[in-house]
Structures are given as structure tokens and as C-alpha cells.
Amino acid sequence: MLRTFLIAMGTVVVGCSSGNGSNDAGSNDGGGSDGTADSAPTDSATDAPSEGGSCGSAVGSASVTGTLLGNTLAAKDAVSNPGNGTPFVVITDFSGVCAMGLNNLKKSSSGLLFDFLTTSTISVGTVNVGADLDVQYATYDATCNSPAGESSTGGSVNITKADACTIEGTFDVTLNSDHVTGSFKAPNCASSSDAGQSCL
């Protein structure tokens, strides 16, 4: 479901949110038949750097090599969220993801979401696309609608560091005919409220 992206992005979303995974690969998903990404996360987590937790104010970073739906994702931020459901990592083409708030969407943006489907905690090691991992890409237009998105068809993520403050790793994934590789350093991000949704 692109976690509303991600917070809106996201989700893919992109944002600091955590969904319950129930909408993944649904009709509004990047992998659905309509080719669009979902919106709006439903859960929240705690102890995010942006909320003044013990982790400090870490800044996320990422790199993405390859194209997605003909676009290059110029990564400017990355966040992780342990979630109250399944945890995720999201890479966005805009900065300040955590500060936006859980349910807000970012105009004219895009993001790449790594949704860990069968665990409550991200651990060091390799996770393969399939039952354990879904990777989704979504774009948002000037009114925060998602005209395009896609879901992973193969590949994996290698988590090299996982603690309460930051998730780090590399990835090599295929989304339909697109192939992207890269890395991320994603601080833990959580928002304090699930209320409302704005297009920022």
C-alpha cells in the first residue's frame, strides 16, 4: 500500500508511517491492475529522532542507480520505521520526510518503499523479494494523486546495520522491467499523530 508514502510522500510513499500491510498488492497498490500507488498509513511508532528521542537528530541518506518508470530517483532522504505492524524503509526525492507528519503527502514527489512483510523487527541479513519483502515505487503529481507506481518482481535487500536508531543496507531489486541498485542509511522516524492528511 505504499504506506502513504509514505507519509506521505510515505510512504512510497513516503513518509514516516507504518501500515498494517493489509492493503499490500491491493487494487490501489503500485502492483495492482490500475498501476497506481496507495495512500495513507494507518499506524504510528515511537522514539523517532525527530521527536527528540535518544537517537538524536540523524539525517537519512541514500543512493539509487537505475530508472523507475523512465525516471531517475534523485534520493534526498531515507527513513525507517519499526511500525506497529510491519517495519519499512523509504527513500524519497525530497528531504525532511519525518518533519512532514505521518499522513501528509508531498506534491510532485516520488519514493521507493521497502516493506518487510513477515517480521516485526528489521534484522541484519539478506531479505528476498516475495513473501518477506515488497518493494514499491510511486510518483505523486501536483495534487498528490499517484498516477504511476510499480511493485517488485525480484531481488533482495541486504541489511548491514539494524538498531533502534538507524537501518542501513544495500539493495538490488527488479520492479517489472526496471532494475535498480543502491544503498540507504535510514534513521528511525515516527510521527506523533495519525490524524488528517494534507497535500504539502
QUIUR-V661802 format. One record per run of one state. SS is the DSSP state (a for helix, b for strand, c for the rest). FROM is the first residue (numbers start at 1). LEN is the number of residues. Records with the same first field share a line. If there is no record, write none. Layout:
# QUIUR-V661802
SS: FROM-LEN / FROM-LEN
This chain:
# QUIUR-V661802
c: 1-1 / 9-9 / 19-24 / 44-5 / 52-9 / 66-1 / 69-2 / 73-4 / 82-6 / 93-4 / 101-4 / 106-3 / 117-8 / 129-4 / 141-7 / 152-2 / 163-3 / 176-2 / 189-10 / 200-1
a: 2-7 / 49-3 / 97-4
b: 18-1 / 43-1 / 61-5 / 67-2 / 71-2 / 77-5 / 88-5 / 105-1 / 109-8 / 125-4 / 133-8 / 148-4 / 154-9 / 166-10 / 178-11 / 199-1
